[in-house]
Amino acid sequence: MARNVVISGGGTGIGRAAAEVFAAGGDRVLLVGRRVEVLEKAGVPGALTHAADLTDVRSARGVAEFVAAELGTVDVLIHSAGGNGGLEPAAAGEDDPLGAVAHTWEVNFRQNTLTAVLLTEALKERLASPGGRVLFLSSIAAYRGSGSGAYAASKAALHPYAFDLAREFGPRGITVNVVAPGYVEDTEFFGESMEETRRARLVAETSTGRAGTPADVADTLHWLASPGAGHVTAQIVQVNGGAERGH
């Protein structure tokens, strides 16, 4: 039976790969993202699209209204929206170091934490009961840091939120899990290019000897959303080729 799958950040990278996997399995997919043009170019067969800034309460509420009208129930909710706040425009007044720090932390938490929280809370009453699935995208950085600390902290914040939701939703037959990828190529996260020395270092940290792909993460999300994973909840599944363990 076809399921209704809502994917934030579904126009690119991991979100798009997940959308393709679910659509190929016959599920009805809704792609949510900030950029209309990106959603329209995603090319996921049969997918619905809805443009929204999920850091904004009214926009998140608008997604819920769209879902109510077009889908009714949400069987699978995947939070792939977010990104590297360091790629966003710098704050005004670059001569204010403390202000720059505040801006970096605010941007990362809005992009990576608030987007997931607002969309979940907006759709929580529409989750299929029983059988619903809520899946968050975290990062290896939540365990190892990210340089400034801001991105890593914004992803790590999703972990206790997911655990709380697992307890709240468990009696309804809904599972909540987190997937934490490592270095994944072919995404917008690292910007337009990466120095080869950095890429080589990230690959060398894995036990598999290769970079991750969006499909690696998408297939893990698909399994966690399957009936076979119905007793798996409040877990963080790491998809990083063993890099979190180090070499």
C-alpha positions, 0 to 999 in steps of 0.5 A: 500500500502506498504511503505518504512521505514528506521530505524537507530539503527534498530537492537536493542531495540526501533528501532528493535521493531519499525521495527517489527511493520512496517514489520508486517503491510506489510511495507518494512523496511531498518535497518541501524546501525553500527554493521553488526552482530547486524543487521543480528541477528535482525530477522525482517522478510523481512528487508533489512540491511545496516551497516553505521556509521552515524556520518561519512559524507561518511557513511551517503552519502552511506546510501542515495546511497543504498536507491536510489538503493534499495528503491527509495523513503522513506515514513517513516524515524525513527531516533533511533540510538544513546545511552548513551555516558557514556557507550563508552570508556573513553578518553585518559588521564583520569587525564585531567578533562576538557578533559574528559568533552569535550570528554563526550559532543562530544561523546553524540552529535555525537551519538545522534544529528549528526547521526540524522542530517546527515541521515535526510539531506542525505535523505531529497530529497528522502522523499515521497511528500506528505505523508512522515514522519520523526520521532526522538527519544528524551528522558525524559532527555531532560526535566529533565537532565541526570546527566552530562547534555551531554546526555540530551542536545544532545537529546534536540537539536533534538527538535528545529531541528525537528521544523525547519524541520516541517516548511521546509517540511510542504509545501511538505506534510511531517510531522516531530515529536519527541517521548520522552521515559522515562525509557524503559526496554530491551534496551542497553541504561542502559548497561548490568545491573541496580541496583534494587534500581534505577529501583524501583525509576524510576518505582515509578516516573510513574503514571502507576506503570511500566517501559516502553517497546520498544513496547510502543514506537514503537506503538506510532511511528507507529501511528505518521506515519499513515494517521490518524496523518497527521495533527500532526507535530512539536510535542513532544510526551512523552511516559513515564507513566507520569514520566515527571510530577513527583510524 
